[in-house]
Amino acid sequence: MENLTVLGYLIYLPIAIGLTYYVAYTLFKNSIVYMNDIFEGRPEVAKATNNLFRIGFYLMNLGFALYILEITMFKPSTQELIERLSYKIGGFSIYLGIMLFVNMFLFFRGKRIAKQSKSTLPSNLQES
C-alpha cells in the first residue's frame, strides 16, 4: 500500500507542477499586453505588477496542489491509484482553470478602470 501511495505522489506532483507552470507561463506571457495598457507610459510598473501577479499565482496554485496532496486508498490497487489520481489531477485542473479566469477578470477589470479614468480626465490633461 505504501509503495502505491508514494508512486501516486511521484506521479501527481510533477503533473501538478507542470500544469501550474504551463498555465502561469501562458497567462503571464500574454497578460503583459494588458498591464502595458493599464499602466500606459510606465512599462516598468507594468512589468513589475505582472511579475507580482505571477508570483502570487504560483504560490496560490502550488500551495493548493500541496494542500490536497494526500492520497488515501482503501483497497490498494493500481486501479484505485489511477482513479484517485484522476480525481486529484482533475480537481486541480478545474481549480487552475478557475484561477486563470479570475486573473483574466482582474486584468480586464483593470483595463476597464484605466480606460474610464483616462476618459474622465479634463481634456487639457489627457495625452494624445
C-alpha positions, 0 to 999 in steps of 0.5 A, spaced: 500 500 500 505 504 501 509 503 495 502 505 491 501 511 495 508 514 494 508 512 486 501 516 486 505 522 489 511 521 484 506 521 479 501 527 481 506 532 483 510 533 477 503 533 473 501 538 478 507 542 477 507 542 470 500 544 469 501 550 474 507 552 470 504 551 463 498 555 465 502 561 469 507 561 463 501 562 458 497 567 462 503 571 464 506 571 457 500 574 454 497 578 460 503 583 459 499 586 453 494 588 458 498 591 464 502 595 458 495 598 457 493 599 464 499 602 466 500 606 459 507 610 459 510 606 465 512 599 462 516 598 468 510 598 473 507 594 468 512 589 468 513 589 475 505 588 477 505 582 472 511 579 475 507 580 482 501 577 479 505 571 477 508 570 483 502 570 487 499 565 482 504 560 483 504 560 490 496 560 490 496 554 485 502 550 488 500 551 495 493 548 493 496 542 489 500 541 496 494 542 500 490 536 497 496 532 496 494 526 500 492 520 497 488 515 501 486 508 498 482 503 501 483 497 497 490 498 494 490 497 487 493 500 481 486 501 479 484 505 485 491 509 484 489 511 477 482 513 479 484 517 485 489 520 481 484 522 476 480 525 481 486 529 484 489 531 477 482 533 475 480 537 481 486 541 480 485 542 473 478 545 474 481 549 480 487 552 475 482 553 470 478 557 475 484 561 477 486 563 470 479 566 469 479 570 475 486 573 473 483 574 466 477 578 470 482 582 474 486 584 468 480 586 464 477 589 470 483 593 470 483 595 463 476 597 464 478 602 470 484 605 466 480 606 460 474 610 464 479 614 468 483 616 462 476 618 459 474 622 465 480 626 465 479 634 463 481 634 456 487 639 457 490 633 461 489 627 457 495 625 452 494 624 445 
